[in-house]
Amino acid sequence: MGDSATGPNAAERVGYITRVQSFSACHRLHSIHLSDEENKKVFGKCNNPNGHGHNYKVEVTVRGKIDGKTGMVMNLTDLKKHIEKVIMAPLDHKNLDKDVPYFATVASTTENLAVYIWDNMVKELPKNLLHEIKIHETDNNIVVYRGE
């Protein structure tokens, strides 16, 4: 008798895997679309002209069919390589506003950082595999983005 979890009649199973990566970066919350006074009012001390830093923790979650032969949604070694290229190389120990061209015209909020990471991860990963980007800016401030 065949195992119901394997074989040609097995239901396709979907799994979620998450890789967690930490990086450090600094930024200044400032929008080119607001006056200096509006920026100070909206962003408060985070609008400090000299910026401030964070030890970000990013969770990259992929969702897909669990391969019947490998037992994986995706090889974690491959996911790690994509995270290195998309997150670590361009963002770790950088000034987001000055070192990352995307943030020259986009305020470097954690929401926009999640969008930046999503847009670049989705280019690297197989189609329809990326499920969620979750960024812990602090222990109390967390942003989730799912490409919507």
C-alpha positions in Angstrom: 0.0 0.0 0.0 1.4 3.4 -1.0 2.1 6.2 1.4 -0.6 8.9 1.1 2.0 11.7 1.4 4.0 10.5 -1.6 3.5 8.8 -5.0 1.5 9.8 -8.1 -1.8 10.2 -6.2 -0.5 12.4 -3.5 -2.1 15.7 -3.0 0.2 18.6 -3.7 1.4 20.1 -0.5 2.3 23.8 -0.1 4.9 24.9 2.3 6.3 28.2 3.6 9.9 28.7 4.4 11.5 31.8 6.0 15.1 32.9 6.2 16.0 35.5 8.7 18.8 38.0 8.1 20.1 40.9 10.1 21.8 44.0 8.8 22.8 47.4 10.1 22.2 50.7 8.2 21.6 54.4 8.9 19.1 56.8 7.4 17.3 60.0 7.8 13.5 60.2 7.6 13.0 63.0 5.2 10.8 63.4 2.1 11.7 65.6 -0.8 8.0 66.2 -1.2 7.7 68.0 2.1 9.1 71.3 3.3 11.8 71.2 6.0 9.2 72.4 8.5 6.8 69.6 7.4 9.5 67.0 7.6 10.4 68.0 11.2 6.7 67.9 12.1 6.1 64.5 10.5 9.3 62.7 11.3 10.4 64.4 14.6 13.8 63.4 15.9 14.1 60.8 13.1 14.5 63.8 10.7 17.9 64.7 12.4 20.1 66.0 9.5 22.9 63.6 10.6 20.5 60.6 10.6 20.3 57.6 12.9 20.8 53.9 12.6 19.0 50.6 13.1 19.9 46.9 13.4 17.3 45.6 11.1 16.0 42.0 11.1 14.5 40.9 7.8 12.4 37.8 7.3 12.1 36.6 3.7 9.3 34.1 3.3 8.7 32.0 0.2 5.6 29.9 -0.5 5.4 27.0 -3.0 4.7 23.4 -3.7 6.8 21.0 -1.7 8.8 19.1 -4.4 8.0 15.4 -4.2 11.6 14.4 -5.0 13.6 16.9 -2.9 11.1 17.6 -0.2 11.8 21.3 -0.5 9.9 24.4 -1.5 13.3 25.9 -2.4 16.8 25.1 -1.5 17.7 27.3 1.5 21.3 27.7 0.1 19.9 29.4 -3.0 17.6 31.6 -0.9 20.6 32.6 1.2 22.5 33.6 -2.0 19.6 35.7 -3.2 19.4 37.5 0.2 23.1 38.2 0.1 22.7 39.8 -3.3 19.5 41.8 -2.7 19.8 42.7 1.0 23.3 42.3 2.4 25.5 43.7 -0.4 23.5 46.9 -1.1 22.2 47.6 2.4 24.4 46.3 5.2 26.5 49.0 6.9 25.3 51.6 4.4 23.6 55.0 4.6 20.4 54.1 2.9 19.8 57.7 1.7 23.2 58.2 0.2 24.4 54.7 -0.8 21.2 53.3 -2.3 20.0 55.2 -5.4 16.4 54.1 -4.9 16.2 56.2 -1.7 17.5 59.4 -3.4 13.9 60.2 -4.2 12.0 57.9 -1.9 11.8 58.4 1.9 13.7 55.6 3.6 10.9 54.5 5.9 10.7 50.9 6.8 7.6 50.5 4.6 9.6 51.7 1.6 12.6 49.5 2.6 10.2 46.5 2.5 9.0 47.5 -0.9 12.6 48.0 -2.2 13.5 44.5 -0.9 10.4 42.9 -2.3 10.9 44.5 -5.8 14.5 43.2 -5.9 13.8 39.8 -4.4 10.9 39.1 -6.8 13.4 39.7 -9.7 15.8 37.1 -8.3 13.4 34.3 -7.2 11.5 31.9 -9.4 8.1 33.3 -10.4 5.3 33.5 -7.8 7.6 32.1 -5.0 8.0 35.2 -2.8 5.3 35.4 -0.2 6.3 38.1 2.3 9.0 40.5 3.5 8.9 41.3 7.2 11.2 43.9 8.7 11.8 44.4 12.4 13.1 48.0 12.6 13.1 47.7 16.4 11.7 45.2 18.8 8.4 47.1 18.8 8.2 48.3 15.1 7.6 45.7 12.5 6.5 46.2 8.8 5.1 43.4 6.6 4.8 43.7 2.9 3.3 41.1 0.5 3.6 42.9 -2.9 0.2 44.6 -2.7 
